[in-house]
C-alpha cells in the first residue's frame, strides 16, 4: 500500500474519532476515488498513482471553485476551497516560481531548445516535474524562457 494512502486512512480514523465531519467526508470521497481506480484497473496503487488521482481531484475542485465564484456562490466556493486544502496536504510540496524557473532552464539546456518551436520537446522532458508542479505553470514558464 502506498504511504500516502496509508496516511489518508490514518487521518480518516483520527477525523472520525475527533468528530471532524468535513475532513472525514472529504477523505472518504478521496478514498472511494482511489478504490474505484484499484477495482477498475485491478492494481494496487503506487504513490505516483495516488498523486495523479489526487491532482485530478484537486483540478476538479479548482474548476468548481471558479464556477462557484463566477456564480457568486461563496458558500459553495468556501467548501471547495476547504476540500482543496485537505487534498493539498497529501500532495508533494509544489515548486516555487524560482525553483520551477531553474528546473525548466535545466530542461531547456538538456534538450537543446532554442525557441518557441521547441516547446513540445521541453514539455515532453518536463513530464518528470508533473508531481511537483502544475502543467500550466510548467508550460507558462517554458514559453516565457523560450521567447
MOHULIN-V106180 format. One record per pair of residues at least 24 apart in sequence whose C-alpha atoms are under 7 Angstrom apart, sorted by the first residue. I is the first residue (numbers start at 1). GAP is how many residues later the second one is. If there is no record, write none. Layout:
i=I gap=GAP
i=I gap=GAP
//
This chain:
i=1 gap=43
i=1 gap=44
i=2 gap=43
i=2 gap=44
i=2 gap=45
i=3 gap=44
i=4 gap=43
i=4 gap=86
i=26 gap=57
i=51 gap=40
i=51 gap=80
i=54 gap=33
i=58 gap=26
i=58 gap=29
i=92 gap=39
i=92 gap=40
i=93 gap=39
i=94 gap=38
i=94 gap=39
i=95 gap=37
i=95 gap=38
i=101 gap=40
i=104 gap=38
i=114 gap=32
i=115 gap=31
i=115 gap=32
i=116 gap=27
i=116 gap=30
i=116 gap=31
//
